Amino acid sequence: MEEKRYSQEQLVELATRLMKTSGMKEESAATIARDLVAADMRGLYSHGVSRIPMYLKRIECNCVKPNPDIKVEQIAPAVLRVNGDDGMGFLVAHKAVEEGIKLAEKTGIAMIGCTHSTHYGMAALYVKQAVEAGYCCMVYTNSSPALPVFGGRTTFLGAAPFAAGMAGGYESPAYVLDMAMTKTARGKIRVAMINNEPIAEGLALDSDGNPTTDAKKAFEGVCLPFGGPKGAGLAMLMDMLAGMYTGSNYAGDVSSLYYRFDEPQNLGHMIFIMKADMFMSMDEYKKRMDVYYKRLKALPKAAGVKEILMPGEPEDRKTEASKRDGILLSGNIQESLYLECMKRNVACEDILGKVELDQSHNAGDVVFGN
């Protein structure tokens, strides 16, 4: 299939139809669909609709509950514990932020530790949920082993993204930072594998510990941390705070999203939510953010740089472009979605069109590279 553009509404509808086949409530399916499409719109295809077949397979294998009983418990004046009941991480993390905002409104700051969760997609989703409500936020998560500790040669630490945000001002955007501890997100290597594309040198090692540009070998091997010991040290912090400290799986025990379908992940998240007007009025906070942004934009630019941008600003521009021009999906990602629809008797020709494909293979062949 050739690459093609789709509207936000088309992909949300298609993703909702597919997620509902798991037995998930429509509201939950629509939430996850919007989150996946939001990632695609920001250009983060590694965390978008391409993950749907994998998520559905995990629900089918009883690694994830489609309708979890998420429990929230206040264990200290400004601390919540959220038990995700092995539900989709999207639902667990959104609930954690929602309840954390309510608590932070009373206490000024809230710390939320989540256990029995699963992969929650793009970390920026939860930062944006907080900053759009006028709060500042930090989000940590651990994940399945993808990179070595400094000096090691086998996977032990997760890519463990760190995300943070500061509410925007009157004339300035919010600060939204979302980054993995690897040189490139492991999900981006997975997308390169799906699309039969090479990766750049220096990003990963194969399973024998050799440098590789082959995306499939890299995905089966080891991602490398950014900044050597600095990235590895931060990945360790994510694993300790989000995993070990919350009582979730940690230290290499989080099972793989892609190769283990025999147990829940029991993945952990740690979320901090702070009132933006904790130290001053909201009016003053917004004005100070505006000053910061104006000074940032006025800084002298390095050679070849056209504009200095706030973290999150490039992704916001991609989102606006996606709303205007549509979301571009590769042929292989479209094929995986089409095959998943055929497998589950989900109507999709109104969105994907009628496709002639070899039915001897299935969506798993495309997504998992089997």
N, C-alpha and C positions, 0 to 999 in steps of 0.2 A: 504494500500500500504506500502511496505517496503521502508526504506530510501535508497536513491540512489544518485550517483554522476553524475553531468552534467558539461560539459565544459562551460567556460565563453561565448563562441560564441553561444552555444545552448540556454542558458538562455536569452541572449540579444535578440536573434532572436524571441524566444517565447514571451518575454515581449513586444517587438516592435509590433508583430502581435496583441497582445491583446490591447495595448494602442491605436493602430490605429482604432480600432472598435468604439472609442468614437467620431470619426470625426476629430481627431487631425492630424495635418500635420506630414508626415513621419519623418522629421528631429526632430521635437519636441518629437515624440513618441520614436525615437531612443535615444535621449538625456536622457529621463526619464528611459528608459530600461537600459542604461549603468550605470546610477546612482544607480538604485535599485540593479543591479547585483554587482556593486562595494561594496555595503554594505554587501551583502552576502559573498563576497570574503574576506572581513575583519572580518568575523565572527559575524557581526551585523545583524543577521537574522530578528530581530525586525523591521529593516528598509529596508528590501529587497523585493523580488518578492512576498512575502506573502501579501503585501499591495495592490496588483493590483486589486483584486475584490472590495475592499473598495474605491479605487480611482475612478474606473469606475462607481461605484454606485453613487458617489458624482457628477460626470459629468452628468450622466443620470438624476439626480434630480435637475439639474441646479444650484447646489451649486458652481460649478467650470466651467469656460469656457474652452473648449478644445483649442481654438485659440484666446487667449486674445490680446488686443491691448495695449501692455506694453509701458508706456510713461515715459521718463526720462527728468527731468527738473533740470537745475543748479540753485539753489536758493541762493548760496553764493559762493565766490571764490573757496572754497574747499569742497562744500557740494552739493550733488545730492539728489533729491527726485524721487523715482521710484513708479509709480502707476501701480500695477500688474494687474489691471482690472479683479480681481477674477480668475486669471489663476493659473495653477499648480505652487506651490512654487518653484519647481526645475527651471522652466523657468525664473521666476521672479528673484530669487537669482543669477543665473548664469549671467543674463543680468546686474544685479547690480554690480557684481564683475568685469565683463568685462568693463563696463563704468567707474567704480571706478579706475581700473588700468590705464585707459587712462588719467583720471584726475590727479591721484597721480603722474604720470610720469612728469606732468607739475608743480604741486604744492607741491610735496613731501609727502603729506598726503591727503586722501580723506575720507569723512564721507558720508555714503549713508543710507538714511532712506527709507524703503519700506513699503507701505501700500497696502491694498486690495490684499493681498497675501493669500496663504494657506499653509498647511503643506509641508515642503520642504525636507523631508527625513533626511538623515544623514548630520549633520552640517559640518562634516569634508570635504565634497565635495567642499565647497566653500573656506575653508581654503586652501585645496590642490590646487585649481584652482589658488589662489594667490601665494602661495609659489613656485609652479612649474614655475610661471612666474618671480620668483626672488623677491617677495615682502613679507612683514610681514603683518599679518592680524588678526583681531578679529571679531567674528561673534556672535551676540546676536539674539535671537528670543523669542517671547512669544508663548503661546500655550493654549489649552483648559484646564480648571481647573482639576488638578490631585492631588494636595497636599494642606495641610492647612498652614496658617500662623502659626508662633510659638505661641502656646497657644490656637489655634483654633482646631475644630474637624471636620469641613466640608471642602470640596475642594474649593479653591479660586484661588490659584496660579497654573500656568502651570508647567510641568516638566522643561520647559524653558532651553534647553541646552545652554551651553556656549562653544564656540570653539575658539581656537587661534593657530597661527602658525608663525614660523620664518623660512625663507629660509635657506636651508642647506649650508654647506661649500664645499670645494673641496673634502674632504674625510669624510664628516659627513652628516648624514641624516637631513632632515628638522625636526623641532620640530612641532608636530601636536597634540594638545590636544582637545578632544571632550568629554564633560561630561554633563549629566543631573544633575539637582539639587536634584534629588531623590536618595535614596540609591541604587536603580536599575532603569533603564529606564522602563517607563510604557509599552513601546513596547515589552520589554522582558517578562513582565508578560502576555501580550497578546499572545505572541508565546507559552509560557507555557500553556496557556488556550487552544490554538489550538491543542497542542500536548498532552493534558490531563496529564500534569505534575504538581507536586506541586512546590511551591516556598519556599525559605528559610524563617525561622522565622525572624521577626523583620523588614520586608520590607514594609508591608502594613497592613491596617485595613479593615474589611468588612464594609458594608453600615451601620451597627449598631455601628461602632466604636470599634469593638473587633479585636484583633490580629488574623490573619489567614494565613495559608499556602496553602489554596485553591486558585488557580490562578484566577478562574472565579469570586469568591467572592472578591478577591483583586482588580481585574480589575473594578468591579462595585463599589468598595469602595474608599479608600483613600491611595495613595502612601505616604510614609514618607520621609521627607527631610534628606539628609545626614548631619551629624553634628548639628542636632537640629536647633537652631536659626541661625547658620551660613548658612546652606543650604537654609533655608526659606528666610533669608535676601537677599541672592544672587538671588533666584527665583523672589523675589519682584523687584530687580533691573532690571532683564531681562524684566519683565512685564512693568515696568515704562519706560525704555529706548526704547525698541522695540515696545511697544504698546501705552502707554499713550503719550510719547514724539513725536512719529511720526504721531499721529492722527489716529491710528488704534484702533480696539477694545482692551479693557483692563479691569482690575479689575473684572475678572470673566465673561466678556461678549463674549469671544471667544467661539464659539459653538463647541460641541464635534464632532470629526471626525467620531465617531462610532455610535452615537445615535441621531444625529441631521442632518436631510437631507432636511431641509426646508429653509435654508438661507446660504449665503456665510459666511466664517469665518471672513473676514477682519482682517487677522492676520498680525502682523508687524515684520519686521526684522531691525536690525541696524548693519551696517558693517563699519569697519574702515580698510583702506588699507594704508600701509606706505612703502615708498621706503626703501629697505634694506641698500642702500648706502647713506642715508640721512646725517649721521654724519661722514662718512669716505668713502674711495673708496670701490668699490665692492670687490676688491682684498683683502683689509685689513679685510673687514667684513667676507669674507669666511675663511680667515686664523684664525680669532678670533673664529669663530664657530668651526673650527677644534680643536683648543686648548681646548675649552669648552668640546667638545665631548670626547677628549682623557682623560681629567681630570675626567670626569664623569665615564668613563669606568674603570678607575684605582682606584676608590674609594674603601675602604675596604667594603666587603659585610657582611650583617647581616647573622645570622645563617640560613641555609637552602636555601639561595639565590645563584643561580649559576651564574647569570649575571645581571648587572644593565643596564637597557635599557632607551633610550630616549623616551618620550611620542610620540606615533605614530609608533615606531619601532616594537612593537609586532604585530600591525595590518598590517604593511608592510610585515612582515614575513608570516602572515596568507594569505595575498594576493598572495605572491609568491607560497606558498604551494597550494593554490586553482588553480593557473595557471598550476601547475605541476600535481596535483592529481585530480582536479575537485572540484566542489562545492557540498557539501553534503546537500540534502534537506530531511526533514522528510516526512513520508508517508502522513500525513495530509496536509502539504503544497502542495505537489504534487497533492493530491486529489482536493484541492481547485482550483488549476490552471487548472486541467483537466476539472472539472465541469464548470468552467468559459469559457473554450474553447468550450465545448459542447453547452452551453447557447448561445454563440455568433457565432457559426458556424465557429470557427477558427481551421484550420488544426493544429494538435499537435501530431499526432501519430508518426511522423518522429522524434520527440524529446522525448515525454513522453512515447511512446509505446501505445499499445492497452490495455485499462484498463476496467475491468468489475466492474461496480459500481451500487449501488442502485440509480436509477435516481429519486426516490421519494423525495430526498433532493437535495439542490443546494449548490453552492459555499458559499452563505451567511450563511448557517447552519454551515459550517466549520469555516469561518472567524469570524463571529460575535457571534457565540455561541448561536444562537436563537433556 
